Amino acid sequence: MTGSGWRRLHPLSPIVRGGRVTIGVGTLLLVSLLAGGRGTQNSIPEFVIAGLVVALGFVTWIVTRWKIDGDDLRIESGVLRRQSLRFPLSQVQAIDVVRPGLARIFGVAELRLRTGGSSGDTARLAYLAAHEAEPLRARLLALAAGAREHEGVREHDGAPPPPPVAEEHVLTTVPTGRLIGSILISDVGILAESVLAALIVTAVLSPAAAAGVASAGAVWIFTVLTLVWRRFNQEYRLSLAEAPDGLRLRSGLIALSAETIRPGRVQAVRMVEPLFWRALGWCRLEVDLAGKQRSKGEGQAERRPLRTVLPVGSRALAEQLLERIVPDRPPVQTPPPRRALWKSPLRYRMLAWGHSDTCVATTSGRIRRVTVWAPLEKVQSLRRVQGPLQRRLHLATVHVDTAGHSVRAAIRDRDTAEADLALVELSELARAERRKKAR
Amino acid sequence: MTIEQVQTGNWLPPSPRLLVLRRLEVAMLTLAALIAAGVVAALGHTLIGLACLGGALVLGLAAERFVSRRFHAWGYAEREDDLLVRRGVMFSRLSVVPYGRMQFIDITAGPLERSFSLATVRMHTAAAASDARIPGLEREEAARLRDRLAQLGEAQAAGL
């Protein structure tokens, strides 16, 4: 601890920050130590590298400091290129506590302040002692609320500023059994199972061939297993809670993450119902957020722009959650004209759309059914597209562009007149929504 | 606003010099192909050379037709609250981009465009899929459009 309120991060933070590099260096050292019994001079370069890395980590730690200065959070770092960041707390959108696997081992946690702006600027305090993180978060949130009140900044969604200690009540937690079951019958799961089954069958028929296949396709097998594992790891015990400042998402088996989604940040919501899930009445709910979520050094779980709110659950539960995320959802019912069957034979059964005054909903998908809800106040632009085949059939598609990255809302293969009407109507409604919000 | 207004609104075309530029590009490519075919014919493979010559000519004419149809499909209309941009022959597109959603505008001009004193104006929104590009505007018109869009965008700016 230094004078005038400046504080340092946790001393172990460079090690945790290094993540894979740390593990790599550690392994390198271990290997050279084990092998070093015979040729000691060989391992000298390794030790030099390791020493350099440790020294570098120490220096970064010693020059990085932070403090709360009035209504700002200030972070200073860097040796050659000194960087001094000042984050006005009144602009803070959410504060997340993230704990990757290594951080949990060392008992530290990262505090991440999300500010507005599409560049996705985040103030990271990586890492703090785990027991300090939560109180600091509460304190910063309280300061942020105070700062907002002080400056008279009106919340753009009109919600009152969050109280100092955010109370939350859990809406759902995904049971582990159901999560495993759902992954087993999902697209990735089925791929993994067929790969494993094929391997076992070949192994039974001829062990020699199986060994060949396994080594040849090792990369593919590894990829598929990683996908399955990642899904499980991210969605393990995912729980959704309602807090005054938004929906709070916690999940993770090894890397724990906690994140708050403010209602105003949601650009689009989609519900995915894969083929086999439909038989069980299960679905998956994902939320698309604005801005680049790919800040440097963010954990695996934070890199995807899509946030899974509900990995697997019944329709009724999904409806209940949707009610909180996008109120006033329109019914999705009008099917496209029958001639659209010529253009999208596989999609035809799934296509439909609907809109209310505040929201547009579309469904699509070939094997799985994907329903997308986009609030009209978030619509960035509208596009009417007509391809050669569509022109022949007098059909057109209207795309609804939002600032999200992964969810695409498109009103596919409608009658030309209907598409034109939708374009006009939606742009009018979107304008009305924008005006309402600006006022 | 009605659909008729969208279809028959105050549409402005790009500069006619864009068509000249596009035709010139096609002509240059065709000429290069014709010369190559001529060389082949002169080197003794007369039949192949002549076939290539004919092929290049036909392709060049087809490209000319394509380019001019594409040129005539371009259009933009400034309305009270949004910019309309239409384009495309095979895939016809019509974009409605509200001024308030504009993040920034850029004007680009390649070497050929510059020698025709033309520029491309592009309006960016927070959605990557938004498609509001108007090519081949005369320089003054491009500057006017940029200033007007910036002004309107500022007046109507809406958050994310």
HADDOCK unambig.tbl for C-alpha pairs under 7 A between the chains (distance, minus, plus):
assign (segid A and resid 378 and name CA) (segid B and resid 160 and name CA) 6.72 0.50 0.50
assign (segid A and resid 380 and name CA) (segid B and resid 97 and name CA) 6.94 0.50 0.50
assign (segid A and resid 380 and name CA) (segid B and resid 101 and name CA) 5.79 0.50 0.50
assign (segid A and resid 380 and name CA) (segid B and resid 125 and name CA) 6.46 0.50 0.50
assign (segid A and resid 380 and name CA) (segid B and resid 126 and name CA) 6.76 0.50 0.50
assign (segid A and resid 380 and name CA) (segid B and resid 127 and name CA) 6.13 0.50 0.50
assign (segid A and resid 381 and name CA) (segid B and resid 96 and name CA) 5.65 0.50 0.50
assign (segid A and resid 381 and name CA) (segid B and resid 97 and name CA) 4.67 0.50 0.50
assign (segid A and resid 381 and name CA) (segid B and resid 98 and name CA) 6.63 0.50 0.50
assign (segid A and resid 381 and name CA) (segid B and resid 130 and name CA) 6.01 0.50 0.50
assign (segid A and resid 382 and name CA) (segid B and resid 95 and name CA) 5.66 0.50 0.50
assign (segid A and resid 382 and name CA) (segid B and resid 96 and name CA) 5.05 0.50 0.50
assign (segid A and resid 382 and name CA) (segid B and resid 97 and name CA) 6.64 0.50 0.50
assign (segid A and resid 383 and name CA) (segid B and resid 93 and name CA) 6.68 0.50 0.50
assign (segid A and resid 383 and name CA) (segid B and resid 94 and name CA) 5.45 0.50 0.50
assign (segid A and resid 383 and name CA) (segid B and resid 95 and name CA) 4.25 0.50 0.50
assign (segid A and resid 383 and name CA) (segid B and resid 96 and name CA) 6.16 0.50 0.50
assign (segid A and resid 384 and name CA) (segid B and resid 93 and name CA) 5.48 0.50 0.50
assign (segid A and resid 384 and name CA) (segid B and resid 94 and name CA) 4.99 0.50 0.50
assign (segid A and resid 384 and name CA) (segid B and resid 95 and name CA) 6.36 0.50 0.50
assign (segid A and resid 385 and name CA) (segid B and resid 91 and name CA) 6.62 0.50 0.50
assign (segid A and resid 385 and name CA) (segid B and resid 92 and name CA) 5.66 0.50 0.50
assign (segid A and resid 385 and name CA) (segid B and resid 93 and name CA) 4.40 0.50 0.50
assign (segid A and resid 385 and name CA) (segid B and resid 94 and name CA) 6.50 0.50 0.50
assign (segid A and resid 386 and name CA) (segid B and resid 91 and name CA) 5.35 0.50 0.50
assign (segid A and resid 386 and name CA) (segid B and resid 92 and name CA) 5.17 0.50 0.50
assign (segid A and resid 386 and name CA) (segid B and resid 93 and name CA) 6.44 0.50 0.50
assign (segid A and resid 387 and name CA) (segid B and resid 90 and name CA) 6.05 0.50 0.50
assign (segid A and resid 387 and name CA) (segid B and resid 91 and name CA) 4.26 0.50 0.50
assign (segid A and resid 387 and name CA) (segid B and resid 92 and name CA) 6.51 0.50 0.50
assign (segid A and resid 388 and name CA) (segid B and resid 90 and name CA) 5.50 0.50 0.50
assign (segid A and resid 388 and name CA) (segid B and resid 91 and name CA) 6.24 0.50 0.50
assign (segid A and resid 401 and name CA) (segid B and resid 127 and name CA) 5.97 0.50 0.50
assign (segid A and resid 401 and name CA) (segid B and resid 129 and name CA) 6.25 0.50 0.50
assign (segid A and resid 401 and name CA) (segid B and resid 130 and name CA) 6.39 0.50 0.50
assign (segid A and resid 402 and name CA) (segid B and resid 127 and name CA) 5.26 0.50 0.50
assign (segid A and resid 403 and name CA) (segid B and resid 126 and name CA) 4.94 0.50 0.50
assign (segid A and resid 403 and name CA) (segid B and resid 127 and name CA) 4.09 0.50 0.50
assign (segid A and resid 404 and name CA) (segid B and resid 127 and name CA) 6.78 0.50 0.50
assign (segid A and resid 420 and name CA) (segid B and resid 3 and name CA) 6.40 0.50 0.50
assign (segid A and resid 421 and name CA) (segid B and resid 3 and name CA) 6.57 0.50 0.50
assign (segid A and resid 424 and name CA) (segid B and resid 2 and name CA) 6.93 0.50 0.50
assign (segid A and resid 424 and name CA) (segid B and resid 3 and name CA) 6.64 0.50 0.50
assign (segid A and resid 434 and name CA) (segid B and resid 158 and name CA) 6.72 0.50 0.50
assign (segid A and resid 438 and name CA) (segid B and resid 158 and name CA) 6.62 0.50 0.50
